[in-house]
Amino acid sequence: MEWPLRRNGCVNEAIAEPVQTLARPEADSFESLYERTFPKLYAYVASLLGDRAAAEDVTAQAFERAYRRRRTYRPSRGSREAWIFGIARNAALDELRRRRRGARLEGDPADLSAPSFDDHAELALRRQTVRSALATLEAREREVVALKFMGGLSNAEIARVLGVSESNAGTKLHRAITKLREACHDRV
């Protein structure tokens, strides 16, 4: 005689309850950190590496490192965003060292949502002007610009990522933007 297969309701309840009590707020906050910062972090890493495939790998590696070290985060040392950008910066620099070539920051990630040249010629010309002007900046200047505008970090967060004072980060950013503006005006 075959017995019909049935689930014991008590077993499911016994298994489900401990799982719910094991859920920690850190997992939720890391998930929200990932969702908030992924696009900016990817854009920043892609601007450092100039290679979309490598940027995907390095961004994933940065989040993996951050997840493993999430308990070492200290709010007194800065925001979670600055912390993860610091980890991503180190991972990107590791990748550049691994490649054994200079850190060229010339490339921007492709903007797939950008209008076509035929539709918006002026916008395309402005973007090209900015890209060309960015290429005239030194690597450190491009990195500061990328952290500010692609990463969306504040000057204090940029300072923590670069390991400099907030006023120094602001000065570096101001000088880089001034050079960028001059280069844009020279090209127009």
Helices and strands as residue ranges (DSSP letters): H 9-22, H 25-49, H 52-68, G 70-72, G 75-77, H 80-99, H 121-136, H 139-145, I 146-150, H 155-162, H 166-187
